Amino acid sequence: MSDSDVFKDRHLYEDEEVIEKTINYLRLNDPENANRDYAIGFLKFMQRFAFVAEKSEGFDFDKFFDKYKKSQEQSTENG
């Protein structure tokens, strides 16, 4: 993943680095489901969501991304 364009890579659920990072995310946010199978399913779900969202009328990706960046900044400030 590190040398590819994440927006063009439509199969992140097949990338071992991404799977490991997803498992780490789950360890923090959903410890009961922090396993490989759940992580792959989660990544597939997020892919389907992204496909639907980008085609949805009225979905403003820039607004969504700005909210995401702000939430990341707040979580970094809070520890």
N, CA and C atoms as an extended XYZ file, in Angstrom:
237
Properties=species:S:1:pos:R:3:atomname:S:1:resname:S:1:resid:I:1 pbc="F F F"
N         0.810       -1.193        0.000 N   MET     1
C         0.000        0.000        0.000 CA  MET     1
C         0.853        1.256        0.000 C   MET     1
N         1.986        1.257        0.645 N   SER     2
C         2.764        2.466        0.824 CA  SER     2
C         3.203        3.116       -0.484 C   SER     2
N         3.310        2.342       -1.576 N   ASP     3
C         3.749        2.933       -2.827 CA  ASP     3
C         2.632        3.022       -3.866 C   ASP     3
N         1.384        2.940       -3.418 N   SER     4
C         0.272        3.038       -4.360 CA  SER     4
C        -0.637        4.202       -3.991 C   SER     4
N        -1.481        4.571       -4.920 N   ASP     5
C        -2.458        5.628       -4.692 CA  ASP     5
C        -3.677        5.022       -4.019 C   ASP     5
N        -3.929        5.382       -2.775 N   VAL     6
C        -4.993        4.772       -1.996 CA  VAL     6
C        -6.364        4.955       -2.632 C   VAL     6
N        -6.561        6.025       -3.398 N   PHE     7
C        -7.854        6.251       -4.022 CA  PHE     7
C        -8.063        5.366       -5.250 C   PHE     7
N        -6.996        4.868       -5.830 N   LYS     8
C        -7.119        3.979       -6.978 CA  LYS     8
C        -7.101        2.518       -6.555 C   LYS     8
N        -6.558        2.231       -5.380 N   ASP     9
C        -6.462        0.854       -4.901 CA  ASP     9
C        -7.814        0.449       -4.340 C   ASP     9
N        -8.574       -0.279       -5.120 N   ARG    10
C        -9.937       -0.643       -4.725 CA  ARG    10
C        -9.996       -1.959       -3.966 C   ARG    10
N        -8.877       -2.552       -3.668 N   HIS    11
C        -8.879       -3.855       -2.990 CA  HIS    11
C        -8.010       -3.814       -1.735 C   HIS    11
N        -8.256       -2.834       -0.888 N   LEU    12
C        -7.462       -2.708        0.331 CA  LEU    12
C        -7.609       -3.915        1.236 C   LEU    12
N        -8.710       -4.640        1.137 N   TYR    13
C        -8.936       -5.817        1.970 CA  TYR    13
C        -8.006       -6.975        1.590 C   TYR    13
N        -7.233       -6.816        0.526 N   GLU    14
C        -6.256       -7.829        0.128 CA  GLU    14
C        -4.836       -7.424        0.505 C   GLU    14
N        -4.656       -6.236        1.034 N   ASP    15
C        -3.334       -5.703        1.371 CA  ASP    15
C        -3.012       -6.031        2.829 C   ASP    15
N        -1.960       -6.819        3.052 N   GLU    16
C        -1.620       -7.268        4.410 CA  GLU    16
C        -1.341       -6.112        5.364 C   GLU    16
N        -0.694       -5.067        4.877 N   GLU    17
C        -0.399       -3.908        5.716 CA  GLU    17
C        -1.695       -3.236        6.180 C   GLU    17
N        -2.636       -3.097        5.277 N   VAL    18
C        -3.923       -2.461        5.601 CA  VAL    18
C        -4.713       -3.343        6.563 C   VAL    18
N        -4.677       -4.642        6.356 N   ILE    19
C        -5.384       -5.561        7.258 CA  ILE    19
C        -4.823       -5.436        8.662 C   ILE    19
N        -3.503       -5.425        8.808 N   GLU    20
C        -2.879       -5.281       10.130 CA  GLU    20
C        -3.258       -3.950       10.791 C   GLU    20
N        -3.261       -2.884       10.004 N   LYS    21
C        -3.639       -1.570       10.552 CA  LYS    21
C        -5.102       -1.562       10.977 C   LYS    21
N        -5.937       -2.251       10.229 N   THR    22
C        -7.351       -2.335       10.581 CA  THR    22
C        -7.532       -3.134       11.869 C   THR    22
N        -6.783       -4.216       12.017 N   ILE    23
C        -6.841       -4.994       13.260 CA  ILE    23
C        -6.406       -4.137       14.440 C   ILE    23
N        -5.360       -3.335       14.259 N   ASN    24
C        -4.920       -2.426       15.329 CA  ASN    24
C        -6.008       -1.413       15.667 C   ASN    24
N        -6.672       -0.888       14.641 N   TYR    25
C        -7.788        0.033       14.866 CA  TYR    25
C        -8.879       -0.663       15.676 C   TYR    25
N        -9.196       -1.886       15.294 N   LEU    26
C       -10.242       -2.630       15.995 CA  LEU    26
C        -9.840       -2.942       17.431 C   LEU    26
N        -8.572       -3.198       17.677 N   ARG    27
C        -8.109       -3.455       19.058 CA  ARG    27
C        -8.455       -2.281       19.967 C   ARG    27
N        -8.385       -1.083       19.419 N   LEU    28
C        -8.685        0.114       20.203 CA  LEU    28
C       -10.185        0.397       20.279 C   LEU    28
N       -10.907        0.170       19.189 N   ASN    29
C       -12.295        0.608       19.088 CA  ASN    29
C       -13.335       -0.490       19.197 C   ASN    29
N       -12.948       -1.727       18.973 N   ASP    30
C       -13.886       -2.846       19.017 CA  ASP    30
C       -13.111       -4.131       19.328 C   ASP    30
N       -12.531       -4.213       20.534 N   PRO    31
C       -11.622       -5.315       20.873 CA  PRO    31
C       -12.208       -6.709       20.670 C   PRO    31
N       -13.502       -6.865       20.842 N   GLU    32
C       -14.113       -8.183       20.684 CA  GLU    32
C       -14.051       -8.681       19.240 C   GLU    32
N       -13.908       -7.770       18.298 N   ASN    33
C       -13.878       -8.136       16.886 CA  ASN    33
C       -12.523       -7.873       16.236 C   ASN    33
N       -11.490       -7.773       17.033 N   ALA    34
C       -10.151       -7.475       16.516 CA  ALA    34
C        -9.493       -8.749       15.997 C   ALA    34
N        -9.962       -9.208       14.857 N   ASN    35
C        -9.371      -10.392       14.227 CA  ASN    35
C        -9.346      -10.204       12.718 C   ASN    35
N        -8.593      -11.049       12.057 N   ARG    36
C        -8.367      -10.920       10.613 CA  ARG    36
C        -9.670      -10.991        9.805 C   ARG    36
N       -10.511      -11.961       10.089 N   ASP    37
C       -11.747      -12.117        9.317 CA  ASP    37
C       -12.644      -10.896        9.441 C   ASP    37
N       -12.794      -10.393       10.662 N   TYR    38
C       -13.640       -9.221       10.863 CA  TYR    38
C       -13.026       -8.008       10.166 C   TYR    38
N       -11.694       -7.860       10.257 N   ALA    39
C       -11.015       -6.724        9.622 CA  ALA    39
C       -11.240       -6.732        8.114 C   ALA    39
N       -11.140       -7.898        7.492 N   ILE    40
C       -11.363       -7.999        6.048 CA  ILE    40
C       -12.816       -7.650        5.714 C   ILE    40
N       -13.753       -8.152        6.498 N   GLY    41
C       -15.160       -7.817        6.282 CA  GLY    41
C       -15.416       -6.334        6.457 C   GLY    41
N       -14.779       -5.735        7.457 N   PHE    42
C       -14.912       -4.303        7.705 CA  PHE    42
C       -14.398       -3.500        6.510 C   PHE    42
N       -13.239       -3.891        5.989 N   LEU    43
C       -12.676       -3.199        4.826 CA  LEU    43
C       -13.565       -3.347        3.595 C   LEU    43
N       -14.146       -4.522        3.406 N   LYS    44
C       -15.057       -4.727        2.280 CA  LYS    44
C       -16.303       -3.861        2.436 C   LYS    44
N       -16.813       -3.770        3.666 N   PHE    45
C       -17.975       -2.924        3.927 CA  PHE    45
C       -17.652       -1.462        3.613 C   PHE    45
N       -16.493       -1.006        4.066 N   MET    46
C       -16.107        0.384        3.829 CA  MET    46
C       -15.941        0.649        2.335 C   MET    46
N       -15.459       -0.347        1.593 N   GLN    47
C       -15.339       -0.190        0.145 CA  GLN    47
C       -16.710       -0.021       -0.486 C   GLN    47
N       -17.661       -0.851       -0.081 N   ARG    48
C       -19.018       -0.737       -0.629 CA  ARG    48
C       -19.622        0.613       -0.273 C   ARG    48
N       -19.409        1.054        0.964 N   PHE    49
C       -19.914        2.359        1.383 CA  PHE    49
C       -19.317        3.468        0.517 C   PHE    49
N       -18.015        3.395        0.268 N   ALA    50
C       -17.357        4.426       -0.535 CA  ALA    50
C       -17.918        4.461       -1.955 C   ALA    50
N       -18.150        3.297       -2.551 N   PHE    51
C       -18.715        3.255       -3.897 CA  PHE    51
C       -20.099        3.891       -3.930 C   PHE    51
N       -20.925        3.571       -2.953 N   VAL    52
C       -22.281        4.126       -2.898 CA  VAL    52
C       -22.228        5.626       -2.633 C   VAL    52
N       -21.393        6.027       -1.689 N   ALA    53
C       -21.315        7.438       -1.310 CA  ALA    53
C       -20.848        8.304       -2.471 C   ALA    53
N       -19.872        7.814       -3.239 N   GLU    54
C       -19.374        8.656       -4.328 CA  GLU    54
C       -20.391        8.813       -5.450 C   GLU    54
N       -21.350        7.908       -5.518 N   LYS    55
C       -22.375        7.984       -6.561 CA  LYS    55
C       -23.669        8.629       -6.064 C   LYS    55
N       -23.769        8.839       -4.762 N   SER    56
C       -24.987        9.397       -4.180 CA  SER    56
C       -25.124       10.867       -4.531 C   SER    56
N       -26.296       11.192       -4.971 N   GLU    57
C       -26.592       12.579       -5.269 CA  GLU    57
C       -26.633       13.348       -3.956 C   GLU    57
N       -25.976       14.456       -3.930 N   GLY    58
C       -25.979       15.275       -2.730 CA  GLY    58
C       -24.860       14.947       -1.748 C   GLY    58
N       -24.091       13.897       -2.020 N   PHE    59
C       -22.970       13.576       -1.139 CA  PHE    59
C       -21.823       14.509       -1.474 C   PHE    59
N       -21.379       15.260       -0.494 N   ASP    60
C       -20.310       16.235       -0.685 CA  ASP    60
C       -19.030       15.671       -0.070 C   ASP    60
N       -18.171       15.082       -0.913 N   PHE    61
C       -16.957       14.457       -0.420 CA  PHE    61
C       -16.060       15.462        0.274 C   PHE    61
N       -15.936       16.668       -0.270 N   ASP    62
C       -15.067       17.676        0.343 CA  ASP    62
C       -15.521       18.006        1.757 C   ASP    62
N       -16.816       18.147        1.953 N   LYS    63
C       -17.369       18.430        3.280 CA  LYS    63
C       -17.099       17.246        4.229 C   LYS    63
N       -17.319       16.036        3.723 N   PHE    64
C       -17.061       14.828        4.500 CA  PHE    64
C       -15.589       14.767        4.906 C   PHE    64
N       -14.690       15.038        3.963 N   PHE    65
C       -13.259       14.975        4.229 CA  PHE    65
C       -12.849       16.044        5.240 C   PHE    65
N       -13.411       17.244        5.126 N   ASP    66
C       -13.112       18.296        6.105 CA  ASP    66
C       -13.527       17.883        7.506 C   ASP    66
N       -14.702       17.266        7.642 N   LYS    67
C       -15.151       16.783        8.949 CA  LYS    67
C       -14.203       15.712        9.486 C   LYS    67
N       -13.768       14.823        8.603 N   TYR    68
C       -12.834       13.776        9.000 CA  TYR    68
C       -11.531       14.385        9.502 C   TYR    68
N       -10.978       15.355        8.765 N   LYS    69
C        -9.722       15.981        9.176 CA  LYS    69
C        -9.867       16.661       10.528 C   LYS    69
N       -10.994       17.350       10.749 N   LYS    70
C       -11.220       18.020       12.024 CA  LYS    70
C       -11.305       17.006       13.163 C   LYS    70
N       -11.982       15.883       12.921 N   SER    71
C       -12.095       14.867       13.969 CA  SER    71
C       -10.729       14.260       14.280 C   SER    71
N        -9.889       14.091       13.259 N   GLN    72
C        -8.543       13.563       13.476 CA  GLN    72
C        -7.710       14.546       14.278 C   GLN    72
N        -7.831       15.827       13.960 N   GLU    73
C        -7.099       16.851       14.685 CA  GLU    73
C        -7.525       16.890       16.148 C   GLU    73
N        -8.830       16.784       16.404 N   GLN    74
C        -9.329       16.788       17.773 CA  GLN    74
C        -8.852       15.574       18.539 C   GLN    74
N        -8.848       14.418       17.900 N   SER    75
C        -8.403       13.201       18.614 CA  SER    75
C        -6.919       13.271       18.895 C   SER    75
N        -6.133       13.923       18.023 N   THR    76
C        -4.712       14.086       18.262 CA  THR    76
C        -4.476       15.042       19.427 C   THR    76
N        -5.265       16.112       19.494 N   GLU    77
C        -5.136       17.088       20.581 CA  GLU    77
C        -5.540       16.487       21.916 C   GLU    77
N        -6.522       15.580       21.904 N   ASN    78
C        -7.025       14.997       23.150 CA  ASN    78
C        -6.218       13.779       23.605 C   ASN    78
N        -5.224       13.437       22.867 N   GLY    79
C        -4.370       12.349       23.331 CA  GLY    79
C        -4.443       11.187       22.486 C   GLY    79
